[in-house]
Amino acid sequence: MATYTKLSSGSWRVQVRRKGRYVSETFLRRDDARRWATEAERQVDRGETPTKSRIARLKTFGELIDLHIDDMCDVGKSPRRSKAAALDMLQRHLGKCNIAALDRERLIRFGRDRAAQGAGPMTLGMDIGFVKLILAHAAAVHGLPVKVEPVDLARIALKRLGLVGKGNQRDRRPTQDELDRLIAHFDANPRQIAPVGQIIRFAVATAMRQEEICKARWWAIVEDRLAKRSNDDDRIFPFNHRSVGTAFRRGCADLAIDDLHFHDLRHEGTSRLFEAGFTIEQVALVTGHKDWKMLRRYTHLKPEMLHTLQAARAA
């Protein structure tokens, strides 16, 4: 049975006592209190834990993403770089989608769109995995009536379409000559607004993703290095990452550099860290990989570097 009390502030406190359970919430309007109390009683009857009003008001998938991030931060497990980038991507693609509308068909369409944008089978598989993680968290931790079955069905469909799977791991690394030619090409083009040559250097040095690079912000004043700030934007490279990617592809075409993707620069930077003698744990701190097994696809060391590493250890 629900009991309503009007507080001195004008708000309404509703208390629900049912089958030995007691819960209470405070609302600005009595109608809102009544609706919550009715649903709370139904949940108790079904043997469920009544959902807090703040959680019950969540309507979009983007709000579930924010809820997951807040919960993880509260327990000291804020998303690391790789997971944070994936959640940010999901926020852009599916954030405005109503939770009830996130069904099998919507997820398949999301998968097709991501594949059309260049996401490989392994990347898309991880994307779908993060969608399931967000929904499962909302259901398990907060008791929200969301289902993960549509995600499993969408994964099966995308796998049969060849869009989800292990994929063909790329081992393409740019040669130093290719990097030098690309950097010189962009530096010599006065019409090129984004400093793509500097971005290429930055990508190899940091092993950061294209999107992360265009979001990286200044943390100290660095004179005569990288790009100069031309406005109030505190990003190091205040440009759209898609525009940078387009410029990079155009530069490769102009120079007849075959089968080189911008993401291969991250591959190159990661491989150089291993060639310099860093351990998997140390490389993961730089690249943001939470699962060390994912780093195996980046450890395509150049044969001549094996002699260098052996000599370094012997010394």
HELIX and SHEET records of a PDB file:
HELIX    1   1 ARG A   30  ASP A   45  1                                  16    
HELIX    2   2 SER A   53  ALA A   56  1                                   4    
HELIX    3   3 PHE A   61  ASP A   74  1                                  14    
HELIX    4   4 ARG A   81  LEU A   94  1                                  14    
HELIX    5   5 ILE A   99  ALA A  101  5                                   3    
HELIX    6   6 ARG A  104  ALA A  116  1                                  13    
HELIX    7   7 PRO A  121  HIS A  142  1                                  22    
HELIX    8   8 GLU A  149  ARG A  160  1                                  12    
HELIX    9   9 GLN A  176  ASP A  187  1                                  12    
HELIX   10  10 VAL A  196  THR A  206  1                                  11    
HELIX   11  11 GLN A  210  ILE A  213  1                                   4    
HELIX   12  12 HIS A  241  ASP A  254  1                                  14    
HELIX   13  13 HIS A  263  GLU A  275  1                                  13    
HELIX   14  14 ILE A  280  THR A  287  1                                   8    
HELIX   15  15 TRP A  292  TYR A  298  5                                   7    
HELIX   16  16 PRO A  303  ALA A  314  1                                  12    
SHEET    1   A 3 ALA A   2  LYS A   6  0                                        
SHEET    2   A 3 TRP A  12  ARG A  18 -1                                        
SHEET    3   A 3 ARG A  21  PHE A  27 -1                                        
END                                                                             
